[in-house]
Structures are given as C-alpha cells and as structure tokens.
Amino acid sequence: MTRTAILSDIHGNLAALEAVLEDVRTQVVDEIICLGDVVGYGPRPRECLDKTMEFAFTVLGNHDSSAIFDPEGFNTTAERAIFWTREQLHTADTPALCRRRLEFICKMPRVVQRDAQLFVHGSPRGPTTEYVFPEDTQNPRKMDKLFALVTRVCFQGHTHVPGIFTSENRFIRSSDVSEHFRLFDNVAKWMVNVGSVGQPRDGDPRSCYVIWDDNTVTFRRIPYDIEQTVREIEAEPELDDMLGYRLREGR
C-alpha cells in the first residue's frame, strides 16, 4: 500500500508548510497530497502554491476557488485577505509564472476517488464548501447522507479541526487518538479530518497533517516559527494583524 502524507489548509503560511515538509521527509512517504486551501489568510501564497505543485495532487479549496472567482460567504477580514491574495497571484513575478500558478488552481479537481478512498476539501456532499464539524455527530440525518457517499474512507479538511468521524456518529479528536489509529472494521466507514498546516483551530498552535499507510492514520503535530508568519502578516496592510495573532492560540 502507498504510504501517503495528507496535508490541508496551508493558507499561505510558508513557515508552517516548510516545517511540515521537513517532517514529511523523515517519514519516508511515497507521495504527498493536499486537500485544498493552499492560499487565503496567509502572507506567502505564491511560494506555497509553488511547493504544492510538486505534490501528487491538490484538490480545490474554497479559498483557492475564491482567489480566481468571487468569494462567497466570507467575512470582511477573509474577503480582504483573498482580494490581496488575488492581487499577489496576478501581479508578482513573471507573466509566465503568474499564469502557471493560476492555471494550477483552475485545474485543481474538486474530488479525487481512488479505490475506496475519497479526497475532498469540505465534505463528500459539498466537496469545496460544506463544513463537517464535530458537533454534527448530533445531526444523524446529515451524517447519514454524508456517509452514504463514502465507499470506505473520506479524507477532508476545511474546519481545521483534526479527528476521525465514524459511521456510528462519533467524533474522535486527534488528541484522543493513539499514535497509530487503525481503521479496523472492514464494514464501518470513516471520515478523517487531517487538520490544518497553516492555521490550526483546535487550541494547539502546532501544524497538523496525517500519514496514511496500510489502513492506519497517524496524526503528526509539528511546531514552526509562528512569529515569522506574524511579522509577515503585520508587514502587509491589507492583511488583518489578527490573522497572525490567532495563530499563537491555535484558533
């Protein structure tokens, strides 16, 4: 079975991405996959896109889409950040490199299905935009509809909250998972939120990603230089300083 590193929600945070990729190199993986939102919020969208282009594939996130098309459902801070990101992608570097990055986003698939594995940004039903929060386990109707679209396991991001949803309507937080969590039941279905590289929101400021190998999920938490990203955000007038400060709290 292929040993895969699965990343998501980098959000233009190059310091976090570089720290994660350094850790990935120690894990001897066969491939790297990204579940979207390479850009948005963070100060280094171009560099993050360039690194992501080297991955096996990257699915489309809502912030990636909004860097090309009009954003929907964004608050004022997020909207300002995505318009700033769009300007960075259109005006910096050479025209050929700008075009390459924009074409890369335009060609991102919304869904990738490989055997019994589904890869999306949001959910099986709304691949780019639908959130699946831990509290959704209290909404069995929603969860049943989502799991009906899953063959065996779905990997997703979007909420920035890492953990594992079971088809019995349980959410197992990554902090409660043993080092290597095996999806042991051949009948049960699973949805795995791989967390966020560039903007964790589970109270742990360290970057999060997943190693997937032989039906086993391993959550990796990686510290990075948060203050570097904070300084880079503070240096950009169109980016709200709060986008950097909340990184310190993992919120």
C-alpha positions as CSV (number, residue, x, y, z in Angstrom):
1,M,0.0,0.0,0.0
2,T,1.2,3.5,-0.8
3,R,2.4,5.5,2.2
4,T,0.9,9.0,1.9
5,A,1.3,12.3,3.6
6,I,-2.0,14.2,3.5
7,L,-1.9,18.0,4.1
8,S,-4.7,20.5,4.1
9,D,-5.4,24.2,4.7
10,I,-1.9,25.7,4.3
11,H,-3.4,29.1,3.9
12,G,-0.3,30.9,2.6
13,N,1.7,30.1,5.8
14,L,5.1,29.2,4.3
15,A,6.9,28.9,7.6
16,A,4.4,26.2,8.7
17,L,4.5,24.4,5.3
18,E,8.3,24.3,5.3
19,A,8.3,22.8,8.8
20,V,5.8,20.2,7.8
21,L,7.6,19.2,4.7
22,E,10.8,18.9,6.7
23,D,9.0,16.4,8.9
24,V,7.4,14.6,5.9
25,R,11.0,13.9,4.7
26,T,11.7,12.0,7.8
27,Q,8.6,9.8,7.3
28,V,9.7,8.1,4.1
29,V,6.4,8.6,2.2
30,D,5.7,7.7,-1.4
31,E,3.6,10.7,-2.1
32,I,2.1,14.0,-0.7
33,I,-1.5,15.0,-1.2
34,C,-3.1,18.4,-0.4
35,L,-6.8,18.8,0.4
36,G,-7.0,22.4,-0.6
37,D,-6.9,26.0,0.7
38,V,-3.3,26.4,-0.3
39,V,-3.9,30.2,-0.2
40,G,-6.0,32.7,1.8
41,Y,-5.3,34.5,5.1
42,G,-1.5,34.0,4.9
43,P,1.3,36.2,3.6
44,R,3.1,33.8,1.2
45,P,0.5,32.4,-1.3
46,R,2.9,32.3,-4.3
47,E,5.6,30.3,-2.5
48,C,3.0,27.9,-1.0
49,L,1.5,27.2,-4.4
50,D,4.9,26.6,-6.0
51,K,5.7,23.9,-3.4
52,T,2.2,22.4,-3.7
53,M,2.7,22.0,-7.5
54,E,5.2,19.3,-6.7
55,F,2.6,17.1,-4.8
56,A,0.8,14.1,-6.3
57,F,-2.4,16.2,-6.4
58,T,-4.2,19.0,-4.7
59,V,-8.0,19.2,-4.5
60,L,-9.8,22.6,-4.7
61,G,-10.5,24.5,-1.5
62,N,-12.9,27.4,-1.2
63,H,-10.1,29.9,-0.7
64,D,-8.3,28.6,-3.8
65,S,-11.5,29.0,-5.8
66,S,-12.1,32.5,-4.4
67,A,-8.6,33.6,-5.5
68,I,-9.9,33.1,-9.0
69,F,-13.7,33.7,-8.7
70,D,-15.8,35.9,-6.5
71,P,-15.7,34.8,-2.8
72,E,-19.0,33.7,-1.2
73,G,-19.8,33.6,2.5
74,F,-16.6,35.2,3.6
75,N,-16.4,37.7,6.4
76,T,-14.8,41.1,5.8
77,T,-11.4,40.0,7.0
78,A,-11.3,36.9,4.9
79,E,-12.6,38.8,1.9
80,R,-9.9,41.5,2.2
81,A,-7.3,38.7,2.5
82,I,-8.5,36.9,-0.6
83,F,-8.6,40.0,-2.7
84,W,-5.0,40.8,-1.5
85,T,-4.1,37.2,-2.4
86,R,-5.6,37.5,-5.9
87,E,-3.5,40.6,-6.5
88,Q,-0.4,38.8,-5.5
89,L,-1.1,36.0,-7.9
90,H,-1.8,38.3,-10.8
91,T,0.9,40.9,-10.4
92,A,4.1,39.4,-8.9
93,D,6.9,37.6,-10.7
94,T,7.0,37.0,-14.4
95,P,3.8,36.7,-16.5
96,A,4.6,33.1,-17.3
97,L,4.9,32.2,-13.6
98,C,1.7,34.0,-12.8
99,R,-0.1,32.1,-15.5
100,R,1.3,28.8,-14.3
101,R,0.0,29.4,-10.8
102,L,-3.4,30.5,-11.9
103,E,-3.7,27.5,-14.3
104,F,-2.7,25.2,-11.5
105,I,-5.6,26.5,-9.3
106,C,-8.0,26.3,-12.3
107,K,-7.1,22.6,-12.8
108,M,-7.5,21.5,-9.2
109,P,-10.1,18.7,-9.0
110,R,-13.0,19.1,-6.6
111,V,-13.0,15.4,-5.8
112,V,-10.5,12.6,-6.2
113,Q,-11.6,9.0,-5.8
114,R,-9.0,6.3,-5.6
115,D,-10.4,2.8,-5.0
116,A,-12.2,3.1,-1.6
117,Q,-10.6,6.4,-0.7
118,L,-12.2,9.7,-1.3
119,F,-10.3,13.0,-1.1
120,V,-12.2,16.4,-0.8
121,H,-11.7,19.7,0.9
122,G,-15.1,20.1,2.6
123,S,-17.3,17.0,2.6
124,P,-18.4,14.2,0.3
125,R,-21.6,16.1,-0.5
126,G,-20.2,19.6,-0.8
127,P,-16.6,18.9,-1.8
128,T,-15.4,22.6,-1.8
129,T,-17.6,24.4,0.7
130,E,-19.5,22.2,3.2
131,Y,-18.2,22.0,6.7
132,V,-18.4,18.9,8.9
133,F,-17.9,19.9,12.5
134,P,-17.5,17.6,15.5
135,E,-20.9,18.7,16.7
136,D,-22.5,17.4,13.5
137,T,-22.4,14.0,15.1
138,Q,-25.6,15.2,16.9
139,N,-27.3,15.5,13.4
140,P,-27.6,11.9,12.3
141,R,-29.6,12.9,9.2
142,K,-26.7,14.9,7.9
143,M,-24.1,12.3,8.8
144,D,-26.1,9.5,7.2
145,K,-26.3,11.5,4.0
146,L,-22.5,12.1,4.0
147,F,-21.5,8.6,4.8
148,A,-23.8,7.3,2.0
149,L,-21.4,8.9,-0.4
150,V,-18.3,7.3,1.2
151,T,-17.1,3.9,0.0
152,R,-14.7,3.3,2.8
153,V,-12.8,6.3,4.0
154,C,-13.0,10.0,3.1
155,F,-10.2,12.5,3.9
156,Q,-11.1,16.1,4.3
157,G,-10.1,19.4,5.8
158,H,-11.9,22.8,5.8
159,T,-12.8,23.0,9.5
160,H,-9.1,23.0,10.7
161,V,-10.1,20.6,13.5
162,P,-8.4,17.2,13.2
163,G,-10.1,14.0,14.1
164,I,-12.0,11.0,12.9
165,F,-15.7,10.7,12.3
166,T,-17.2,7.2,12.4
167,S,-20.3,6.0,10.7
168,E,-21.7,5.3,14.2
169,N,-21.8,9.1,14.6
170,R,-18.8,9.5,16.9
171,F,-16.0,12.0,16.6
172,I,-12.6,11.0,17.9
173,R,-10.4,14.0,18.4
174,S,-6.8,13.7,17.2
175,S,-5.6,14.3,20.7
176,D,-7.5,11.2,21.9
177,V,-6.1,9.0,19.1
178,S,-3.2,6.7,19.9
179,E,-0.1,7.3,17.8
180,H,-1.3,5.0,15.1
181,F,-5.0,4.6,14.7
182,R,-6.1,1.6,12.6
183,L,-9.4,1.7,10.7
184,F,-10.1,-1.8,11.9
185,D,-13.7,-2.6,10.9
186,N,-14.0,-3.8,7.3
187,V,-17.7,-2.7,7.3
188,A,-17.6,0.6,9.0
189,K,-17.0,3.9,7.1
190,W,-14.8,6.8,8.2
191,M,-14.2,10.4,7.5
192,V,-10.8,11.7,8.6
193,N,-10.2,15.4,9.0
194,V,-6.5,15.9,8.6
195,G,-6.4,19.2,10.3
196,S,-4.5,22.3,9.1
197,V,-0.9,23.0,8.3
198,G,-1.2,26.8,8.3
199,Q,-4.0,27.7,10.7
200,P,-4.9,25.0,13.3
201,R,-8.1,25.7,15.2
202,D,-8.2,23.1,17.9
203,G,-6.3,25.0,20.5
204,D,-3.0,23.5,19.5
205,P,-0.9,26.0,17.5
206,R,1.3,23.3,16.0
207,S,0.8,22.4,12.4
208,C,-1.2,19.2,11.8
209,Y,-1.1,16.7,9.0
210,V,-1.7,12.9,8.5
211,I,0.3,9.9,7.4
212,W,-2.0,7.3,5.8
213,D,-0.4,3.8,5.5
214,D,-2.0,0.3,5.4
215,N,-5.4,1.5,6.7
216,T,-3.6,3.3,9.6
217,V,-4.0,7.0,10.3
218,T,-1.2,8.8,12.2
219,F,-1.7,12.5,13.2
220,R,1.6,14.5,13.2
221,R,1.8,17.8,15.1
222,I,4.7,20.0,14.1
223,P,5.9,23.2,15.7
224,Y,7.0,26.0,13.5
225,D,8.1,29.7,13.7
226,I,4.8,31.3,14.3
227,E,6.4,34.7,15.0
228,Q,7.9,34.7,11.5
229,T,4.4,34.4,10.0
230,V,3.0,37.0,12.4
231,R,5.7,39.5,11.3
232,E,5.0,38.8,7.6
233,I,1.3,39.5,8.1
234,E,1.9,42.6,10.1
235,A,4.0,43.9,7.2
236,E,1.0,43.7,4.8
237,P,-1.5,46.5,5.4
238,E,-4.3,44.6,3.6
239,L,-4.0,41.6,5.9
240,D,-5.6,42.0,9.4
241,D,-3.0,41.5,12.1
242,M,-5.5,39.3,13.9
243,L,-4.8,36.6,11.2
244,G,-1.3,36.3,12.7
245,Y,-2.1,36.8,16.3
246,R,-4.6,34.0,16.4
247,L,-2.0,31.5,15.2
248,R,-0.4,31.8,18.6
249,E,-3.5,30.3,20.2
250,G,-4.4,27.8,17.6
251,R,-7.7,29.5,16.9
